[in-house]
Amino acid sequence: MRTPFDTALRMQQRTVDDLKVKIGAAIERIAELEQQGRDLVARIREERVLAHALPFASDAWLATAKHAQARIAEEVTAEQARLLNLRELAREAYGTCRAIEGAAERFRAEAEREAEAAEQAAIDDIAAARFLRERKRMLVKAA
């Protein structure tokens, strides 16, 4: 049965679905950034080992790598904050969705009760009419 809440419910479900996709993308981005950080740390270790074996200085490269490492850490922090915000939005959107579903269910139940009451009233009317006809016949026979 269609309800006046169906459109709002569909829109809210789309919002929840969009947020799920955004949360998944944010999680992937965090994992990607963390992997880049781990790769950079491994490369820094390799370069330090090689720097001891070679006669030239690698301080400039290490400074650049440390800067890249700090940038990646900042990006991870920002993405985690974004993910936290997205999760909060998803929680609110899901709560709204559940509230709309509840309102739609109450609307359906009320419509069903009204239909059952109308059906019972029709049955009562038929029974009352039958009773009156029988009573009228009995009065005609008695007279």
Backbone bond lengths (Angstrom), bond angles and torsions (degrees), N, CA, C in turn:
res aa  C-N    CA-C-N  psi(-1)  N-CA   C-N-CA  omega(-1)  CA-C   N-CA-C  phi
1 M - - - 1.437 - - 1.520 109.08 -
2 R 1.300 115.87 133.29 1.461 120.52 178.27 1.527 109.99 -77.50
3 T 1.320 114.34 146.27 1.460 119.76 178.87 1.531 108.21 -128.85
4 P 1.313 117.70 164.39 1.461 120.09 175.70 1.533 112.30 -67.23
5 F 1.312 116.88 -10.91 1.460 121.58 -177.26 1.526 113.00 -93.00
6 D 1.330 118.18 -6.90 1.464 121.32 -174.27 1.528 112.97 -59.94
7 T 1.326 117.21 -43.93 1.462 120.36 -179.00 1.524 110.76 -63.82
8 A 1.319 115.99 -47.16 1.469 119.89 178.84 1.524 110.50 -61.71
9 L 1.317 116.75 -38.87 1.464 120.97 179.55 1.527 110.85 -64.10
10 R 1.332 116.78 -45.43 1.478 119.70 178.79 1.530 110.76 -61.80
11 M 1.324 116.77 -42.89 1.463 119.66 179.65 1.528 110.85 -63.19
12 Q 1.324 116.45 -41.38 1.461 120.06 -179.66 1.526 110.53 -67.72
13 Q 1.331 117.16 -37.84 1.464 119.99 177.71 1.529 110.67 -65.01
14 R 1.329 116.72 -37.51 1.468 119.51 176.11 1.524 110.35 -63.56
15 T 1.318 116.28 -40.53 1.466 120.30 178.37 1.524 110.10 -61.61
16 V 1.320 116.53 -45.05 1.466 120.58 178.49 1.531 110.11 -61.85
17 D 1.329 117.24 -43.72 1.467 120.89 179.40 1.528 111.27 -63.04
18 D 1.337 116.98 -42.61 1.469 120.38 178.02 1.525 110.79 -61.75
19 L 1.312 116.25 -41.43 1.464 119.54 179.15 1.528 110.96 -65.90
20 K 1.331 117.35 -36.16 1.473 119.90 176.84 1.520 110.24 -60.68
21 V 1.333 116.03 -43.40 1.471 120.49 179.57 1.527 110.11 -63.93
22 K 1.324 116.98 -44.48 1.468 120.72 179.68 1.519 111.47 -64.09
23 I 1.322 117.04 -38.81 1.471 120.51 177.77 1.518 109.92 -64.25
24 G 1.333 116.72 -43.58 1.466 120.13 177.97 1.520 111.38 -60.64
25 A 1.337 116.92 -41.91 1.464 120.70 179.20 1.526 110.73 -65.43
26 A 1.329 117.08 -39.56 1.462 120.46 179.39 1.530 110.65 -65.67
27 I 1.320 116.56 -40.39 1.470 120.21 178.16 1.529 110.35 -63.48
28 E 1.326 116.21 -42.79 1.465 120.01 177.61 1.527 111.03 -62.56
29 R 1.329 116.36 -41.86 1.468 120.61 -179.70 1.528 110.08 -63.64
30 I 1.328 117.54 -42.21 1.462 120.41 178.07 1.527 110.54 -62.14
31 A 1.320 116.04 -44.77 1.472 119.69 179.44 1.532 110.67 -62.24
32 E 1.328 116.12 -40.23 1.465 120.58 179.04 1.533 110.74 -64.06
33 L 1.330 116.70 -45.00 1.462 120.14 179.43 1.523 111.41 -64.74
34 E 1.327 116.63 -40.72 1.464 119.20 178.27 1.524 111.08 -64.11
35 Q 1.323 116.68 -37.45 1.469 120.05 176.99 1.523 110.46 -65.79
36 Q 1.327 116.78 -40.86 1.472 119.72 176.37 1.524 110.46 -60.69
37 G 1.328 116.81 -40.59 1.463 120.68 177.68 1.511 111.57 -62.60
38 R 1.326 116.73 -44.56 1.478 119.63 178.26 1.522 111.15 -63.77
39 D 1.326 117.37 -41.18 1.467 121.06 178.42 1.529 110.78 -62.46
40 L 1.335 116.07 -40.66 1.460 120.31 179.85 1.525 110.99 -66.15
41 V 1.329 117.07 -41.35 1.470 120.37 178.06 1.527 109.99 -62.03
42 A 1.313 117.20 -42.51 1.470 120.59 178.64 1.535 110.30 -63.50
43 R 1.321 116.53 -41.25 1.468 119.92 179.92 1.522 110.68 -66.61
44 I 1.353 117.26 -38.17 1.467 120.70 177.97 1.526 110.07 -61.67
45 R 1.333 116.36 -42.37 1.477 120.08 177.89 1.527 110.54 -60.40
46 E 1.323 115.86 -46.09 1.474 119.81 179.77 1.523 111.13 -61.03
47 E 1.322 115.96 -43.28 1.468 119.98 -178.86 1.522 111.29 -66.24
48 R 1.326 117.06 -36.77 1.465 119.27 178.09 1.526 111.15 -64.75
49 V 1.331 115.57 -40.67 1.461 119.28 177.94 1.524 109.85 -63.07
50 L 1.335 115.89 -44.04 1.468 119.64 179.48 1.531 111.84 -68.26
51 A 1.331 116.94 -33.45 1.466 120.54 -178.57 1.519 111.57 -63.84
52 H 1.326 117.01 -33.18 1.470 119.50 178.14 1.524 110.84 -69.87
53 A 1.305 116.85 -28.45 1.464 120.27 -177.46 1.529 111.85 -85.12
54 L 1.324 118.15 -23.09 1.468 120.40 -175.58 1.533 110.78 -99.86
55 P 1.330 116.54 152.41 1.467 119.26 -175.83 1.536 114.74 -81.14
56 F 1.329 121.20 -4.37 1.471 120.06 -177.97 1.534 110.92 -108.02
57 A 1.311 115.55 159.72 1.455 122.12 -174.40 1.530 110.90 -81.09
58 S 1.318 115.32 143.45 1.465 120.27 178.67 1.525 110.72 -121.02
59 D 1.327 115.58 22.28 1.469 120.14 -176.84 1.526 112.08 -62.07
60 A 1.311 117.47 -38.42 1.467 120.86 -178.79 1.522 110.19 -64.40
61 W 1.327 115.69 -43.26 1.470 118.62 -180.00 1.534 110.03 -65.18
62 L 1.330 117.20 -41.66 1.461 120.60 179.26 1.527 111.42 -63.92
63 A 1.314 117.40 -37.62 1.462 120.52 177.93 1.528 110.27 -64.90
64 T 1.318 116.45 -41.50 1.468 121.18 177.61 1.524 110.11 -64.34
65 A 1.320 116.74 -41.86 1.463 120.89 179.61 1.532 110.56 -65.55
66 K 1.329 117.21 -40.89 1.471 120.11 177.72 1.532 110.41 -63.41
67 H 1.336 116.21 -38.90 1.462 120.31 177.53 1.537 109.90 -63.71
68 A 1.318 117.07 -43.51 1.473 121.37 178.01 1.527 110.56 -62.97
69 Q 1.323 115.50 -38.89 1.466 120.02 178.85 1.524 110.37 -64.37
70 A 1.329 117.92 -41.28 1.468 121.53 178.29 1.530 110.34 -66.31
71 R 1.339 117.31 -39.70 1.455 121.34 178.48 1.524 110.82 -62.53
72 I 1.323 116.38 -42.91 1.471 120.79 179.08 1.536 110.05 -63.84
73 A 1.320 116.63 -41.07 1.473 120.25 178.74 1.531 110.51 -63.39
74 E 1.329 117.46 -39.88 1.467 120.86 177.41 1.533 110.77 -64.73
75 E 1.323 115.82 -41.67 1.467 119.81 178.97 1.525 111.22 -63.93
76 V 1.329 116.46 -40.00 1.472 120.13 177.91 1.523 109.60 -62.94
77 T 1.316 117.02 -44.31 1.467 121.03 179.52 1.524 110.66 -61.58
78 A 1.330 116.87 -44.88 1.463 120.71 179.61 1.528 110.75 -64.11
79 E 1.315 116.74 -41.69 1.468 120.63 -179.34 1.524 110.67 -68.29
80 Q 1.330 117.44 -35.65 1.465 119.85 176.78 1.526 111.24 -66.90
81 A 1.321 116.89 -36.81 1.467 120.46 176.09 1.528 109.75 -65.77
82 R 1.324 116.58 -41.42 1.468 121.16 177.48 1.531 110.15 -62.81
83 L 1.334 116.51 -41.96 1.460 121.06 178.72 1.530 110.66 -63.11
84 L 1.302 116.99 -41.75 1.466 120.90 177.76 1.529 110.24 -61.00
85 N 1.329 116.66 -43.17 1.460 121.47 178.37 1.534 110.75 -64.05
86 L 1.326 116.54 -43.22 1.470 120.29 178.79 1.526 111.17 -62.47
87 R 1.312 116.71 -40.00 1.468 119.92 178.75 1.529 111.34 -65.00
88 E 1.309 116.44 -38.35 1.467 120.02 177.22 1.530 110.16 -65.44
89 L 1.328 116.51 -43.58 1.467 120.05 176.91 1.524 111.01 -61.32
90 A 1.330 116.49 -40.77 1.465 120.55 179.22 1.524 110.69 -64.91
91 R 1.324 116.87 -39.83 1.463 120.84 178.59 1.534 110.08 -61.86
92 E 1.324 116.57 -44.96 1.462 120.70 179.07 1.533 110.95 -65.58
93 A 1.332 116.36 -43.48 1.465 120.54 -179.31 1.526 110.83 -64.35
94 Y 1.331 116.90 -39.28 1.460 120.23 179.23 1.529 110.35 -67.54
95 G 1.330 116.62 -39.55 1.462 120.22 177.22 1.518 111.33 -62.41
96 T 1.322 116.55 -42.35 1.464 120.92 176.88 1.517 110.39 -63.04
97 C 1.318 116.12 -41.80 1.462 121.41 179.14 1.528 110.45 -60.46
98 R 1.313 116.51 -45.08 1.469 120.52 179.20 1.531 110.88 -64.36
99 A 1.329 117.41 -37.47 1.463 120.75 178.61 1.527 110.46 -65.51
100 I 1.322 116.84 -41.22 1.472 120.60 178.52 1.526 109.92 -66.20
101 E 1.344 116.72 -40.95 1.467 119.63 177.36 1.527 110.52 -60.36
102 G 1.324 116.53 -41.06 1.468 120.51 178.24 1.519 111.41 -63.03
103 A 1.326 117.16 -42.52 1.463 120.93 178.82 1.526 110.53 -64.40
104 A 1.326 117.21 -40.44 1.464 121.05 178.56 1.532 110.23 -64.67
105 E 1.316 116.58 -40.56 1.472 120.30 179.13 1.528 110.60 -65.31
106 R 1.332 116.73 -41.99 1.471 119.94 177.32 1.528 110.81 -63.25
107 F 1.336 116.47 -38.53 1.465 120.23 177.83 1.529 110.18 -62.51
108 R 1.339 116.27 -45.11 1.475 120.65 179.42 1.526 110.81 -61.80
109 A 1.332 116.64 -44.16 1.467 121.02 -179.06 1.533 110.34 -63.36
110 E 1.322 116.48 -41.90 1.462 120.21 179.77 1.530 110.50 -65.86
111 A 1.325 117.10 -41.64 1.466 120.61 178.09 1.527 110.32 -63.63
112 E 1.318 117.01 -38.75 1.465 121.09 178.52 1.533 110.45 -66.36
113 R 1.332 117.00 -42.45 1.469 120.21 177.21 1.529 111.09 -61.93
114 E 1.322 116.65 -41.75 1.465 120.20 178.36 1.526 111.13 -63.31
115 A 1.328 116.81 -41.89 1.466 120.42 178.93 1.532 110.32 -64.32
116 E 1.339 116.31 -42.59 1.464 119.61 178.49 1.529 111.29 -64.71
117 A 1.336 117.18 -38.62 1.465 121.04 178.46 1.526 110.70 -65.81
118 A 1.328 116.76 -40.48 1.466 120.38 178.10 1.529 110.47 -65.46
119 E 1.325 116.69 -40.47 1.464 120.60 178.44 1.529 110.31 -64.46
120 Q 1.320 116.95 -43.35 1.464 120.69 178.57 1.522 110.49 -64.12
121 A 1.327 118.10 -39.34 1.463 121.40 178.45 1.531 110.52 -63.18
122 A 1.341 115.93 -40.55 1.467 119.65 178.38 1.528 110.19 -64.47
123 I 1.324 117.20 -41.89 1.462 121.01 178.44 1.527 110.00 -64.00
124 D 1.327 116.94 -41.82 1.466 120.68 177.84 1.523 111.31 -63.03
125 D 1.326 117.51 -40.17 1.465 121.54 178.39 1.530 111.03 -62.82
126 I 1.332 116.54 -42.92 1.465 120.75 178.99 1.528 109.90 -63.42
127 A 1.330 116.66 -44.17 1.460 120.60 -179.67 1.529 110.37 -64.67
128 A 1.316 117.87 -40.67 1.468 121.00 179.56 1.529 110.39 -66.16
129 A 1.320 117.54 -40.44 1.460 120.86 178.90 1.527 110.27 -64.28
130 R 1.308 116.64 -41.95 1.474 120.97 178.52 1.537 109.64 -62.60
131 F 1.319 116.11 -44.13 1.464 120.14 179.13 1.531 111.16 -60.22
132 L 1.331 116.36 -44.29 1.467 120.25 -179.59 1.533 111.66 -65.06
133 R 1.354 117.19 -38.67 1.461 120.13 177.16 1.528 110.77 -62.58
134 E 1.315 115.57 -44.85 1.466 120.05 -179.97 1.535 110.19 -64.00
135 R 1.292 116.51 -41.36 1.457 120.34 179.57 1.537 110.93 -63.69
136 K 1.350 114.53 -41.37 1.466 119.50 178.78 1.518 110.41 -62.91
137 R 1.328 117.67 -41.46 1.471 122.32 178.38 1.527 110.39 -62.57
138 M 1.327 114.88 -42.04 1.457 118.34 -178.81 1.528 110.69 -65.17
139 L 1.340 116.63 -37.58 1.463 119.96 178.21 1.524 111.19 -68.28
140 V 1.328 116.95 -36.27 1.473 121.09 179.46 1.534 108.55 -68.64
141 K 1.314 118.72 -41.14 1.490 122.44 179.12 1.542 110.16 -65.98
142 A 1.314 116.83 -38.19 1.455 121.24 -177.43 1.529 110.63 -71.45
143 A 1.271 118.20 -27.43 1.471 120.40 -177.72 1.447 112.54 -85.10
